[in-house]
Every structure is written in structure tokens, then in C-alpha cells.
Amino acid sequence: MGEMEEFSKQVSEALKLCQESKDEKAAELLLKLGYKFRLAPNIVRYQLTKKLPASGVKNENNCCSIYDSILLQNELRVLQEVFAPSSCFWRQHGYVEGQTNEYFSYAFSLKEPNGGGLMQTIGCRLIEQMSGKFPGLKDAEYVEWWAHCRPHESGHQLHFDSADEGKNKVLNPISSAVLYIQGEVGGPVSLE
């Protein structure tokens, strides 16, 4: 096992310890790995069976909204098939959990009719649904999307969405959306 793979494995183990409320062991491992801070317990520990509120629930601080059933049934089926863990999509894209080449995204122009296929259709629907809350979306020119397929305990690094990872200039999107296509996976998303 390479050095990076071993590091990734230990980070995953630390996350699992945090999720299992084994805070002292987690702190020991995180310090050994060079970390000085960790996420708050309620970010990594939560009930997987928690019922979501009805669609269109709005947060009074104007920060985020939850929309349920934004996809048509046939769209959901297609996405679940394309992004299934056993799908050839992951293999064809060189997506290997724990390796640095696992991150990639696609972008399409909203000015090109159907230039993004099904993802453009869904993106346009999201923009239409969300533009009342985020009026700036009416000026959007591009949509970027990506997908992940990970074991639940592997997590995802805390980050801010930005063009080119914020290199040279920080340029954040008008809005970000998280779309879960499998109800039994995923967890809380920190939107601040």
C-alpha cells in the first residue's frame, strides 16, 4: 500500500471513530496525522433514518431550501442506473476511491440548446425552482456537475465551491445544489 493510500485509510478510520463517538481515539489519530481541528460532532454523527421535511421547506435565514421529488421518475431511474456503484461510469472515468484522480466535473452552457442532455434538463429545472430564492440564478450562463460514489463512512472534505478550486481568484457559484439519488445513503450537508 502506498503512502497516500495509507494516509487516506487512516483518515477514513479517524472519521469512523468520530462517527462512533470514540472521540479520544479519534483525536489521538487525527493529531498523529497532523490535524489540529475537527468537525463538530453533529456534522459527523446523525441518524440515517431521520425523516426529511416535505418539499420546498424554506430556511428563514435565506441560506438554503430543501426540495423533494425534483426529478421525474424516469430521470431518477436513469441517474440511479448511470451512477450505480457497479456502473461502468466510474471505471470509464478512472474514479478510484482514495486516489487523487477521483475528482472531475462537467460543465455546460445554458445558451446551447440541450448541450448538456439530461443533466441540462435537470439543471434548468433546478434553476427554475430555485430562482425565487436565489434571483441571481436568472443570470446563470453555465452549470457544473459532478458525482461521487463512496462508502458512507468515507466522507468528503469540507470545502467551498469555487471555479478552478479558487486558484488565482476566488469565484464562487451563484448557488450550489446537492442531489441525492439514493435515499439510503448520504448525510447532512453543511451550508454556511
Backbone bond lengths (Angstrom), bond angles and torsions (degrees), N, CA, C in turn:
res aa  C-N    CA-C-N  psi(-1)  N-CA   C-N-CA  omega(-1)  CA-C   N-CA-C  phi
1 M - - - 1.452 - - 1.534 108.30 -
2 G 1.335 116.75 131.06 1.453 121.85 179.67 1.521 112.32 -71.38
3 E 1.327 114.58 166.77 1.464 120.79 -178.24 1.533 112.03 -60.44
4 M 1.337 116.36 -42.92 1.466 120.72 -179.14 1.537 110.71 -67.16
5 E 1.329 116.43 -40.03 1.467 119.90 178.74 1.523 110.74 -64.36
6 E 1.341 116.68 -40.24 1.463 120.72 179.18 1.527 110.30 -64.73
7 F 1.343 116.19 -43.04 1.465 120.65 178.63 1.533 109.81 -60.75
8 S 1.342 116.38 -46.82 1.463 121.34 179.61 1.530 110.95 -60.12
9 K 1.309 116.51 -40.95 1.460 121.15 178.87 1.529 110.70 -62.80
10 Q 1.322 117.12 -41.43 1.463 120.62 -179.80 1.527 111.48 -69.72
11 V 1.322 117.57 -36.94 1.468 121.06 176.41 1.535 109.41 -62.95
12 S 1.336 116.66 -43.69 1.468 120.48 177.32 1.521 110.93 -61.34
13 E 1.328 116.88 -40.06 1.461 120.75 178.43 1.529 110.36 -64.50
14 A 1.337 117.41 -41.16 1.467 121.12 178.37 1.525 110.40 -62.52
15 L 1.329 117.33 -42.32 1.460 121.13 178.07 1.526 110.41 -61.84
16 K 1.327 116.30 -43.54 1.462 120.32 179.04 1.534 110.68 -61.45
17 L 1.335 116.93 -41.42 1.469 120.57 177.71 1.527 110.61 -62.10
18 C 1.336 116.49 -40.99 1.476 120.58 177.51 1.528 110.26 -61.69
19 Q 1.326 116.60 -43.83 1.456 120.95 -178.70 1.522 111.92 -66.42
20 E 1.335 117.03 -28.11 1.460 121.62 -179.38 1.527 112.68 -91.71
21 S 1.332 117.20 11.39 1.475 123.54 179.48 1.528 112.99 63.08
22 K 1.302 117.23 25.99 1.474 122.10 175.96 1.531 107.49 -96.29
23 D 1.344 114.11 64.90 1.460 121.04 -170.47 1.528 114.65 -63.69
24 E 1.320 117.63 -38.78 1.470 119.26 -179.21 1.518 111.33 -65.74
25 K 1.323 116.98 -45.21 1.468 120.62 177.79 1.530 110.30 -63.96
26 A 1.341 115.84 -40.95 1.464 120.36 179.48 1.523 110.17 -62.29
27 A 1.344 117.10 -45.70 1.465 121.36 -179.50 1.524 110.70 -60.89
28 E 1.313 116.62 -41.75 1.470 121.36 179.45 1.538 110.34 -60.61
29 L 1.326 116.67 -47.47 1.463 120.82 -179.29 1.529 111.19 -67.77
30 L 1.323 117.55 -42.13 1.462 120.79 179.84 1.530 111.27 -63.01
31 L 1.319 117.47 -40.86 1.467 120.67 176.75 1.524 110.81 -63.39
32 K 1.327 116.20 -42.17 1.469 121.33 178.25 1.529 110.48 -59.98
33 L 1.341 116.19 -35.15 1.468 121.29 -179.57 1.531 112.79 -80.94
34 G 1.345 116.84 -4.95 1.453 120.53 177.35 1.513 115.65 98.09
35 Y 1.324 117.32 5.39 1.459 120.54 179.12 1.524 110.63 -81.14
36 K 1.335 115.60 145.17 1.464 121.40 177.37 1.522 111.71 -111.00
37 F 1.320 116.81 -20.03 1.456 122.23 -177.36 1.519 109.14 -134.46
38 R 1.328 115.44 160.48 1.461 120.70 175.89 1.521 108.86 -141.58
39 L 1.309 115.98 164.21 1.454 120.63 178.24 1.523 110.15 -70.33
40 A 1.310 115.57 152.57 1.466 121.38 177.90 1.526 109.55 -62.19
41 P 1.333 116.77 148.70 1.468 120.37 -177.93 1.530 114.60 -54.25
42 N 1.328 118.60 -37.35 1.475 118.66 -176.86 1.529 112.93 -71.19
43 I 1.325 117.79 -11.96 1.462 120.63 175.35 1.530 110.07 -79.56
44 V 1.327 117.73 -34.21 1.468 120.80 -176.06 1.525 114.12 -106.49
45 R 1.335 117.08 -9.09 1.473 120.17 178.61 1.520 109.00 -122.86
46 Y 1.300 116.62 119.34 1.447 121.51 -177.45 1.520 108.81 -161.20
47 Q 1.309 116.40 163.79 1.457 121.07 178.83 1.520 109.90 -83.75
48 L 1.312 116.43 128.84 1.460 120.09 178.92 1.524 112.47 -74.75
49 T 1.310 117.75 -20.06 1.462 121.16 -176.27 1.522 112.56 -95.31
50 K 1.318 117.83 8.01 1.456 121.56 -178.34 1.527 110.30 -60.34
51 K 1.327 117.14 131.70 1.454 122.10 179.33 1.523 110.15 -75.32
52 L 1.315 116.29 133.59 1.458 120.79 176.19 1.522 109.53 -82.00
53 P 1.336 116.55 149.47 1.458 119.13 176.79 1.525 110.84 -68.19
54 A 1.311 115.90 168.21 1.464 121.67 179.58 1.525 110.04 -62.20
55 S 1.315 116.66 164.20 1.462 120.90 -175.19 1.529 111.94 -63.40
56 G 1.333 113.29 151.39 1.455 120.36 175.54 1.512 114.85 74.21
57 V 1.321 119.37 20.99 1.462 121.19 178.87 1.518 108.32 -68.69
58 K 1.302 116.73 130.04 1.459 120.81 -176.45 1.522 111.04 -110.07
59 N 1.308 114.90 142.23 1.447 122.85 178.56 1.529 107.07 -91.63
60 E 1.304 117.80 130.60 1.461 121.27 -175.82 1.527 113.39 -64.49
61 N 1.345 118.39 -22.85 1.463 118.87 -178.88 1.529 111.88 -82.26
62 N 1.331 117.25 8.87 1.455 123.14 176.07 1.521 112.80 61.01
63 C 1.321 116.47 28.50 1.458 121.03 -177.58 1.519 112.22 -96.76
64 C 1.312 117.72 -44.70 1.456 119.01 -175.03 1.522 111.38 -151.64
65 S 1.310 114.90 164.60 1.457 122.77 177.55 1.505 108.49 -140.34
66 I 1.317 116.10 158.21 1.452 121.92 175.88 1.516 107.39 -116.61
67 Y 1.323 116.43 129.04 1.454 121.73 177.25 1.511 107.45 -121.58
68 D 1.304 117.06 125.07 1.449 122.04 179.69 1.523 108.43 -103.16
69 S 1.313 116.45 147.59 1.468 122.67 175.96 1.523 112.17 59.10
70 I 1.324 117.19 43.36 1.464 121.34 178.62 1.531 111.14 -74.49
71 L 1.341 116.38 -22.85 1.463 121.25 -179.56 1.528 111.01 -93.85
72 L 1.321 115.37 146.82 1.456 120.18 169.63 1.527 107.21 -72.70
73 Q 1.323 117.94 155.19 1.466 121.20 -176.65 1.528 112.63 -57.12
74 N 1.331 117.61 -42.10 1.464 119.18 -179.76 1.534 111.40 -67.97
75 E 1.327 117.73 -34.06 1.472 120.53 176.42 1.522 110.44 -65.51
76 L 1.311 115.96 -43.96 1.460 120.54 178.82 1.526 110.53 -59.71
77 R 1.329 117.07 -45.08 1.476 120.69 179.56 1.527 110.85 -60.84
78 V 1.321 117.11 -43.53 1.471 120.65 -179.95 1.533 109.89 -62.66
79 L 1.329 117.64 -47.39 1.468 120.39 -179.28 1.527 111.52 -64.08
80 Q 1.326 117.01 -39.54 1.465 119.87 178.85 1.528 110.94 -64.40
81 E 1.320 116.97 -34.64 1.466 120.03 178.05 1.525 111.00 -74.00
82 V 1.320 116.65 -47.00 1.467 121.01 -178.14 1.528 111.76 -63.45
83 F 1.333 117.07 -38.02 1.461 120.79 -175.35 1.533 113.24 -105.11
84 A 1.330 117.98 16.14 1.466 120.76 175.81 1.532 108.99 -61.01
85 P 1.334 118.16 146.97 1.468 120.29 -179.98 1.533 113.66 -53.02
86 S 1.325 117.95 -32.27 1.470 120.94 -178.90 1.532 112.94 -89.83
87 S 1.323 117.63 -0.16 1.456 122.10 -177.36 1.532 111.38 -64.68
88 C 1.322 115.89 148.95 1.469 120.62 177.94 1.533 111.54 -70.08
89 F 1.333 117.76 -13.37 1.473 120.97 178.89 1.522 110.94 -51.83
90 W 1.326 117.47 -46.84 1.461 121.56 -175.41 1.519 111.46 -67.67
91 R 1.309 116.65 -43.18 1.463 121.40 179.99 1.532 110.20 -65.61
92 Q 1.334 116.50 -43.87 1.463 120.86 -177.86 1.530 112.31 -66.79
93 H 1.325 116.74 -23.09 1.460 120.87 -179.99 1.528 112.69 -98.91
94 G 1.321 116.61 4.43 1.466 119.98 178.82 1.515 113.00 66.66
95 Y 1.318 116.33 26.78 1.464 121.38 -178.32 1.515 108.85 -81.30
96 V 1.312 115.76 109.74 1.459 121.12 179.46 1.523 107.45 -127.41
97 E 1.328 116.08 117.25 1.470 121.54 -178.35 1.521 110.46 -52.16
98 G 1.333 116.01 132.72 1.463 121.29 175.94 1.511 114.07 89.63
99 Q 1.328 118.40 -3.26 1.462 119.83 178.97 1.522 109.50 -109.90
100 T 1.316 115.53 150.94 1.465 120.59 -174.10 1.521 113.30 -66.32
101 N 1.329 119.49 -19.98 1.468 119.95 -178.69 1.523 112.83 -83.74
102 E 1.326 117.68 8.46 1.462 119.57 -176.88 1.528 113.43 -77.25
103 Y 1.315 119.26 -9.88 1.458 121.13 -177.08 1.521 110.36 -99.86
104 F 1.302 116.05 123.83 1.448 121.83 176.91 1.518 107.14 -155.92
105 S 1.310 116.82 157.21 1.458 119.36 178.82 1.517 109.78 -145.14
106 Y 1.307 114.73 167.28 1.450 122.92 176.59 1.524 107.75 -123.72
107 A 1.315 116.15 149.28 1.462 120.75 175.92 1.526 108.09 -135.30
108 F 1.304 116.19 149.95 1.457 120.16 175.16 1.519 109.04 -142.29
109 S 1.316 114.49 152.73 1.457 121.89 178.78 1.520 108.81 -83.06
110 L 1.314 115.25 136.36 1.464 119.90 176.67 1.527 110.96 -75.92
111 K 1.333 116.87 -10.87 1.458 121.18 -179.09 1.527 112.13 -85.11
112 E 1.338 117.42 -14.97 1.467 120.94 178.20 1.524 108.60 -93.30
113 P 1.321 118.27 114.45 1.461 119.84 -179.64 1.531 111.27 -58.05
114 N 1.300 115.46 122.04 1.468 124.24 178.76 1.528 113.80 54.81
115 G 1.337 117.26 26.74 1.464 121.36 177.39 1.516 112.56 -66.13
116 G 1.330 116.62 -18.41 1.460 120.39 -179.45 1.515 112.94 -115.07
117 G 1.333 117.85 10.98 1.459 121.41 176.64 1.519 113.45 56.12
118 L 1.332 115.42 -137.32 1.465 121.04 -177.96 1.528 111.27 -60.02
119 M 1.331 117.22 -38.73 1.465 119.18 -179.07 1.531 110.31 -64.88
120 Q 1.321 117.96 -33.87 1.462 120.22 176.59 1.525 110.25 -68.08
121 T 1.311 117.05 -41.45 1.469 120.94 177.64 1.527 110.25 -57.70
122 I 1.333 115.56 -47.32 1.470 120.55 179.79 1.522 110.35 -66.71
123 G 1.338 117.12 -43.42 1.466 121.25 178.85 1.523 111.94 -58.99
124 C 1.322 116.47 -43.63 1.472 120.34 178.79 1.525 110.87 -64.32
125 R 1.331 117.07 -38.91 1.464 120.19 177.87 1.531 110.41 -65.08
126 L 1.325 116.81 -41.91 1.465 119.89 177.64 1.527 110.85 -62.00
127 I 1.326 116.58 -43.30 1.468 120.89 179.34 1.525 109.82 -61.17
128 E 1.317 116.53 -45.39 1.463 120.67 179.26 1.532 111.06 -60.94
129 Q 1.337 116.03 -44.38 1.464 121.09 -178.56 1.529 111.41 -67.34
130 M 1.335 116.52 -38.46 1.464 121.00 -172.49 1.528 114.11 -92.24
131 S 1.336 118.47 -11.82 1.463 119.66 -173.11 1.526 113.73 -67.05
132 G 1.314 118.01 -21.80 1.464 119.71 174.37 1.525 110.72 -65.94
133 K 1.304 116.50 -36.66 1.472 122.88 179.79 1.526 111.21 -83.20
134 F 1.329 116.00 -35.92 1.464 122.20 -178.81 1.529 108.43 -124.10
135 P 1.338 118.15 82.26 1.468 121.34 -174.93 1.528 113.89 -56.93
136 G 1.328 117.60 -26.74 1.458 120.92 179.58 1.520 113.21 -62.14
137 L 1.319 117.35 -18.94 1.465 120.77 179.47 1.524 112.13 -62.40
138 K 1.320 116.93 -25.07 1.468 119.50 178.70 1.526 111.40 -63.08
139 D 1.348 116.89 -20.68 1.463 121.68 178.86 1.528 112.73 -97.04
140 A 1.317 117.61 3.71 1.466 120.98 -178.03 1.523 110.48 -62.12
141 E 1.331 115.74 140.54 1.458 121.44 178.57 1.518 112.25 -113.14
142 Y 1.329 117.11 -24.63 1.458 121.80 -176.64 1.526 110.65 -135.75
143 V 1.310 115.42 155.69 1.452 122.56 171.05 1.526 106.43 -126.99
144 E 1.314 115.71 133.45 1.462 121.19 175.01 1.518 107.17 -113.33
145 W 1.322 116.86 141.21 1.458 120.14 177.89 1.522 110.09 -141.75
146 W 1.301 114.08 155.84 1.460 121.76 174.73 1.514 108.11 -154.79
147 A 1.310 115.33 166.55 1.460 120.71 -178.89 1.522 109.33 -135.27
148 H 1.311 115.47 152.42 1.461 121.30 175.48 1.520 108.90 -129.37
149 C 1.312 115.29 150.43 1.455 122.26 177.21 1.525 106.16 -139.12
150 R 1.312 115.81 97.76 1.456 120.86 -174.06 1.511 111.23 -135.25
151 P 1.337 114.93 155.18 1.462 116.54 170.50 1.526 108.42 -63.29
152 H 1.318 116.61 148.30 1.458 121.19 -175.92 1.522 113.16 -50.94
153 E 1.308 117.83 -44.74 1.468 120.15 -172.88 1.528 113.70 -76.16
154 S 1.313 119.56 -4.37 1.462 120.00 -176.14 1.524 113.33 -78.05
155 G 1.324 118.17 -21.20 1.463 121.09 175.62 1.519 113.40 65.63
156 H 1.296 115.16 -171.39 1.469 123.09 177.00 1.515 106.36 -149.71
157 Q 1.311 116.96 137.35 1.455 119.06 -175.97 1.529 111.25 -60.88
158 L 1.323 115.23 144.68 1.457 120.78 176.71 1.526 107.82 -68.76
159 H 1.306 117.18 130.65 1.458 120.21 -177.11 1.532 110.06 -157.08
160 F 1.311 115.02 167.36 1.454 122.48 172.15 1.516 106.42 -110.42
161 D 1.328 117.31 132.06 1.453 119.85 176.79 1.520 108.76 -64.68
162 S 1.319 116.34 131.86 1.461 120.76 178.11 1.520 109.17 -157.82
163 A 1.329 115.73 153.94 1.454 120.90 178.80 1.527 109.26 -66.75
164 D 1.309 116.67 134.37 1.467 123.41 177.39 1.526 112.19 50.70
165 E 1.336 115.74 39.51 1.466 122.28 178.06 1.531 112.80 55.84
166 G 1.327 117.81 24.79 1.462 121.31 177.13 1.520 114.44 78.34
167 K 1.336 117.69 10.92 1.473 120.29 179.30 1.523 109.66 -68.18
168 N 1.304 116.37 138.53 1.467 125.30 178.76 1.532 113.41 69.77
169 K 1.312 117.75 -46.36 1.463 121.34 -178.31 1.528 108.71 -153.31
170 V 1.322 116.95 134.45 1.462 119.57 178.58 1.529 108.32 -82.28
171 L 1.308 115.48 118.97 1.459 121.91 179.38 1.525 107.09 -130.99
172 N 1.325 115.59 102.28 1.462 120.97 -177.63 1.518 110.72 -89.61
173 P 1.330 117.40 152.99 1.466 119.78 178.58 1.528 111.52 -70.09
174 I 1.310 115.22 160.73 1.465 120.41 175.47 1.523 109.06 -59.28
175 S 1.327 115.69 -40.05 1.458 121.92 -179.17 1.520 108.94 -155.89
176 S 1.305 115.69 158.34 1.466 121.85 174.36 1.512 108.32 -125.12
177 A 1.315 115.89 148.90 1.467 120.87 178.14 1.528 108.25 -135.02
178 V 1.310 115.89 145.30 1.456 122.34 175.60 1.520 106.66 -117.67
179 L 1.307 116.36 126.28 1.459 121.76 -177.28 1.521 108.51 -119.11
180 Y 1.320 116.53 116.03 1.460 121.65 176.31 1.521 108.13 -94.34
181 I 1.330 116.97 127.93 1.464 119.28 178.86 1.527 111.65 -107.10
182 Q 1.314 117.11 -3.64 1.463 122.75 173.57 1.517 106.74 -125.90
183 G 1.318 117.78 119.34 1.454 121.46 -176.17 1.510 115.14 -70.86
184 E 1.336 117.77 -22.88 1.455 118.98 -174.91 1.520 113.57 -89.20
185 V 1.319 118.69 3.06 1.464 121.06 178.84 1.512 110.09 -125.01
186 G 1.309 115.52 175.10 1.456 120.14 179.10 1.520 109.79 94.73
187 G 1.287 115.29 -178.32 1.438 121.21 -178.99 1.506 109.15 -165.41
188 P 1.317 117.09 -166.37 1.455 118.77 -177.37 1.529 111.04 -67.45
189 V 1.307 114.61 147.56 1.451 121.73 176.19 1.512 106.66 -112.53
190 S 1.318 116.77 130.20 1.462 121.00 -179.99 1.520 108.39 -88.65
191 L 1.323 117.16 113.84 1.467 122.47 179.08 1.515 108.49 -116.73
192 E 1.298 116.80 104.66 1.453 120.76 178.69 1.492 111.13 -135.65
